[in-house]
Amino acid sequence: MDRYDEFAQSIQNAADAMFMPWTVGVLLATGALFTIRTGVVQIRRLPEALRMTVGQQNGAGGALSPFQAFMTALGATIGVGNIAGVATAIIAGGPGALFWIWCYGFFAAAIKFAEASLGLKFRIPHGAATLAGPMYYLRDGIGSPGLAWIYALVAGFACLFTTPFTQPNSIAVVLESQLHNHALSLGDFTVRGVPISGDRLAVGVVLAMLTWLVIIGGVKKIGLVAEMLSPLKVGFYMIGGLIVIGMNISKLPEVLSLVFHEAFALRPLEGAAAGGIMSTVLGNAMRYGFARGAYANEAGYGTAAVVYGVAKSDHPDQQGLNAMMEVFIITFVTATISALTILLTGTWKLEGVKSAAAVSEAFNAAMPTVGGWMVAFSVFLFGYTTLMGWSFYGEQFLEYLFGPRVIAPYRWVYCSLIPLGAIAKVDLVWAWGDILNGSQIFPNLVGVIALSGLVAKFARGDSAEPAGYARRKR
């Protein structure tokens, strides 16, 4: 094992230790708390949330229309984690991981309701702009400027050093696979003995340029592009996925039985050291199901507070309901489609097939040639919109720390990291993302839990004062 492999293994071990049991336990406990305190808002107000998704919501302040805020959040959250991340969960955690993705999605909806509603409540009007995010409910809601600063630092660092790596990495992996399948590869080369894929580097450079063209225009430009691309990417991927599932529908009962059986299997995990829940199939399925489920819907990260906080609305509960629908679409539509396609076609068992390439192989099995390009196009759209949305999140976090002067250099650095992410190793990229994103969960949840009484009022539709005006200006 060389130094790179040793480093990658150490990162993976750290990610495993963080998520099981600490992060998983905290997220589940928080989700259960808000499910109880809000009166199971994710079920009780689901019909209203469905209506709110397409209805007009008017209100003062904000930079984006409520629909643009919803589509920006959806675009930022439905990234390659819903394809590559879910595929990684199934390959590494087994079929049972899908059950735990569903399980976390149910509780995550209540967490995201809390984050979005608090984000709108504690936003700051700041001239022509609107400032929002967990920093403001940590500072102004629970009176902890120190915790707000810690969150902004950790989350800003996470935005800069996770998304420009995870999203382009999976886009590059699936496009490289497609190019190889059709003899269109640019080939490989080495730099100081390090092998680099020409295909993946080219994808990274093009993606960096396209991302820069949008984010340079700020949140309004991001909102306009997300409003166009988000419905397209979800609809396109759903159609392709349903075709694959439909062509293998006879295997569905068997696969669903396997999912539930493996989700609770207590037999020892092959190759694992004896002792502890992590050495069982159950523990492995939970670790990857929760980790990739959290990465897929982002509940607990605090990002919902940023984008829903800049919506042109003064009703926190409305934005909370939109955030709930976002989790529903992510968990029970896109993530489920990704998992079922690779389980039904058996591509999750293929040797050497990782990440989004497993889904590409599944689509190809049902629709030769066309299917692979459908996944490649979907992965591109998923990753591209996520890169745009998370660039805005990072801006808000770092602006809180350093002021508006940091925005321009941040955008350049953010885009310059995208080609590096495209050529990095898959396993290392996802483990690194788990650590950084997991780190921002803890300070955020302190504020969310401390303000759970206010969230409970929002869940009842009771807002004591208009959002965004009761707080002092920055």
N, C-alpha and C positions, 0 to 999 in steps of 0.2 A: 504494500500500500504506500503510494507516494504522499508527499506533503499535502498536495491538493485534496486527495481522497481523505486523508486524516482530518483536514480542516472541515471538509464537507460533512464527515461523520460526526464531528464534534458539534457542528451547527444543528444537525438532525437530532442528536441526543438532547441538546438544550431545548429544541422545539418540543420534543416528546415530553420532557420533564415539565415544561411550562404548561402544556395543554392538559396533561393528565397527572394529577387531578385538579390542579389549581384553577386554570382558566375555565375548564369545563364546569367545574363545581360552582364557581362564581356566576357564570352566565346562566346556568340552569336555575340556581337559587334566585337570581334576580328576575328571570323570566317568570318563575312560579309566583314570586312576590307581586309582580305587576299584574299577572293574570288574576290573582285573587283581589288585589286592591282596586282594580278597574272593573271588577265584576265580569271577567272574561270578555273584555271589550272586543277581542279578535273574533268572537262569534256573535256576541250580542249586537254589535253595530256593523257587522259585515255587509248586510244589504245596503245600509247607508253609505258605507265605504265604496261599494260598487257604483252607486249613483254619483258619488262625489268625483270619481275618477274621470268621468266624461262631462260632468256639469260645470257651470261657470261659478266661480267663487270670487266675489268682489271684495275689495278692502283697500285701506290706505297703505302707503309706504311700500317698500320692497323694490327689488330690481327685476324680478321675473314674474310673469303671470303664474297663478297656481298650477296650470297645466304644464307650463314650461319648467317649473320647479319639479313637478312630478316626473316629467320626462328626463330632466337632467339627472335627478336622483336615480331613476330607473336605468338610464344610460350609463351612469357611473358605477352602479352596483352590479348590473348584469354585465359582467366582464367575462374574461376567459375562465374565471373561477367557476362559472356555471357550466363550462364545457371541460376545460383541462383540469380544473380543480376537482370537479365531481368525478371525472375519469380517474384521476390520481387517487381519490378516496376509495373507489371501488377496487382498483388494482392493488393498492397497498393495504386496504382495510377489509376487503372482501365484500360480497353482496350485502351483508348486514349493515354496512356503512350507510346505505340508502335509508334504512329505517331511522337511524339516528340523525340523518339530515332532516327528515320529516319531523322528527320529534323536536329538534332544536328550532325548526321553522315555526312551529306552533307557538312556542314560548317567545321566540324572537319577535313575533309580531307585536306583542305587548311592550317589549323593550323599545322597539322602534317607534311605536306610538308615543311613548314617553319622551324620547329624544327629540322627535320632530316638534311636538307641542311645546316643549320647553325651549327649543331653539327659537321658535317664533315669539314666545312670551318674553324672552330676555335679550332679544336682538337690540342693536344700537343704531338708530338713525345717525348717519355721519356724512352730512352734506348730501351730495348726489348718490352716495353709496350707502349700503347697509352692511353692518358687521354682525356676524352671527356665528354661533358655534358653542361647544361646551364650555369654552373659556369664560363666556359671559354668564352662564348660569352657575358656574363654579365661583366666579368672582362676586357677582351681584345677587345671585340666588341664595347661596349658602355662606357668602362672606369669606371666601378663602382665595385671595389673590395669589398666594403661593402655589396652591394646587392648580389654579388656572394656568399659571406660568409653566408648571411641570407638564401639564397636559399638552399645552401648545407646543412645547419643545419636543416632546416625545412624538406627538402626532405629526408635526411638521417634518421631523426627521424620517418618520415612517412613510409619509407621502413621497418624499424625495428619493428614498432608497428602497421602496418596495414596488410601487406601481410601474415606474419606468423599467423595471426588471421583469416582473411577473407577466405583465400583459404582452409586451413585445416578444418575450421568450416563447410563449405558447403560440403566438401568431407565426413566428418564424419557424417553429418546429413543424406545424401542420403544413405551412406553405413549402417548406423544404421537402417534406414527404411527398407532396403532390408533384413538385418539380422533378424529383427523382423518379417517380412513377411514370412520368411522361418524357424522360430523357431530356429535360430542359435545365439541368443543373449547371451552375456556374463553376462547380468544383470547389476544392478546398485548397488552403495555403497555410503556411506556418509563419508565425512571428516569434522569433527567439525560442523556437522549439515548441511553441504552443499551437496546436492545430486550430484553425478557424474556418468555419463554413462560409464560403462566398455567398451562398444563397441567403443564409440567415443574416449576414452583415448587410447585404443589399436591402433586405426587408426592413431591417432596423433603421437604416439611413432614410429610406423613403417614408417610413412611419414617423420618424422624428420631424421631417420636413412638413408632413401633413398636419401633425399635431401643433407645430409652431404656428402654422397659418391660421389656426382657429383660436388658440389660447392667447395669442397676441392681442386679440380684440376684446378680451375680458369676459366677464360672466354673461353679458347679454349676447355676445356672439356664440358662446358655448351653449346658451339656452336655445338659441334659434337653430343651431345645428342638431342639438339633441332632440328638439321637437320634431325634426324631420327623420332622423336616423333611428331613434329608439323604437317607434312602432314598426318600422321596416324590419329591423333586425329580429325582433321578437316574433313577428308574424312569419317571416321567411324561415327561421329556424324551426318554429313549431310545425309548419307545413312539412318540411323535410323529415323531422323526427317522427311525426305521426304516420308518414308513409312507411318508414322503416318498421315502426311498431306494428302497423297494420299488416305488413307482409310477414310478420313473425307472430301474429296474434295467438296462434295455437299454443305457443310456448309460454304465454303470459302467466297462466295459473301456476305453472311449475316454477317460473322465475320469482313470482311474488311469494310463493311458499318458501323458496330458498332464502329470500331477503329476510323474512320474519324468523326463520329457523336460525340463520347465521347471526342475526342480531342478538341472540341470547345464548349462543353456543358457549359452553364453559370448557370445552376440550382445549388442551394445551396448544398454543400456537407453534407451528412447525419452526424449529430452529431457535426458539426463544428459551431463555434460561428459566428454570422452574421457579414458581413462587410469584404471588401477586396477580392482580386482575389483568395487568398489562401483558402477562404471559399467556392469556387466553384469547380465543377468537373473539369473544365478547368485548374484551378490553381494546383489542386492536380496531374493531369495528367502531367502537365509541370514539376512540382517539381521532381517527380520520373522518368519521362522520361529523362530529362536532366541529373539528378544526376547519374542514372544507365547507361545512354548512355555515359557520360563522364568516368565513371568507366570502362565501357566495352572497349572503344577504347583509353582511356588515353590521348587524344589530349588536350594539355594545361598543362599537368603535367611536360613536359620536358624530360620524359624518352626516347623518340625517339632520342634525341640528344646524349644520352649515347651510345646506341647500334649501331646506324647507323654511329656514329662518329668513331667507331673502325673498320669500314669495309675497306677492301683492295681496295680502290677506291680513285680517286682524282677528282671526278665529283660530286659536291654537288647536282645538280639537279637529278642525277640518284638515289641517296639515298632518295631524297625527293619523287620521283615517287614510289619507293618501299614502303615508308611509307604511301602514298596515297592508294596503293592497300591493305595494311594491314587494313586500316580503312574500305575500301569497303567490304572486306571479313568479318570483324567483325560485321559491322552494318547490311549489307544487306544479309548476309548468316547465320552466327551462331546465332546472336541475334534474327533475324527474325524467324528462325526455332524454337528457344526456345519459343518465344512469341506465334507463331501460334499454336504450339502443345498444349499448355495449354488452349488457347482460343477455339480451335476447339473441344477439348474433354471436356471442361467445368471444368477442375480440378482446375482452378484458383478460383472457387467459393467454393471449399470444405472446410469445417470447420476444423481448426487445421492443415491444410497442408500449409507449408511455404517453402520458399527458393527452392532449387533444388528438394525437395521431390515432388513439384507440377509437374515438368517436368517428374520425374520418374513415377508418377501416370498416366500421359498422355501417356507415352510410354507403360506402362503396360496395359492401356485400349485398345490399338491397338494390342499389342503383349504381351499377358499375360506371366508373369515370365521373358521371354527373354528381353522384353522392359525395365523393371526395371534394369536389370543387364547391359544393354547397356548404360543406363544413368549413372549408378554407375561407369562403366569403363571410360566413357567419362569425367565425373566430376573428376575422379582421374587423368587422363592424363592432363586435362585442368589446374587443380590446381597444379599438380606436376611441369609442365613446367613453370608455372607462378612463383612458388616459386624459381626455379632456376634462371630465368631471373631477378627477382627483387632483389635477393641476390647480383647479380653483380651491379645493379644500386646503391644499398646501399653502396657497397664497393667504388665505384667511388665518391659518395658524401662525405662519411666520410674520405676517403683518402685525399680529397682536404683540409679538415679541420685539420686532425691530422697526415697525412703522412701514409706510407705503414705499419707502425707498428700496426695500428688499424685493419688490415684486418683479421688476424687470430682470435683474440678474438671476432670480429664482427661475423664471421661465426659460432662460437660456440654459442653465445648468440642467433643469428637468429634461429638456429635449435632448441635450447632449448625452445623457445617460441611456437613452432608449436604444441606440445601437449596441451598447455594452450588454444590456439586458437580453438583446436578441441572440447574442452568441454565447451566453453563459450556460452552464450545465443545468438541466431541468430540476433535479432533486435539490440542489443547493439553493436555487432561486426560491422554491416553494417553502423550504424550511426556514430560510432567512425571512421571508415574508411573514410566516407564522410568528416568529419571535418579535419582530417590530410591531406588527399589527396587534399582537396579543398584549404588548406592553402598554398601549394606549387605552386598553379596555379598563384597567383598574382605576386610574384617576377619574375617568368619565363616569363610571358606575357609582363612585362615591357621591357625586353630585346628583345623579339621577335618583338614587335611593333616598338621599336626604330630602329630595323634593317630591317624594312619592305621593304625599298628601295632595299637593297641587295637581299632580297628574291625575289622581283619582277624581278631582273636580272636573278636569277637562274631559275625562272619560264619560262623565255624566252630562256633558254639554254645558257646564257651568263655568264661565270665565268671569272673574271678578272685575277685570279692567282690560281695556284694549291692549293688545300686544304691541310691543315696540315703542311705547310712549312713556311708560312709567319709569323706565330706567334712565339713569343719567347718561349724557353723551360722553363719548370717549374723548 
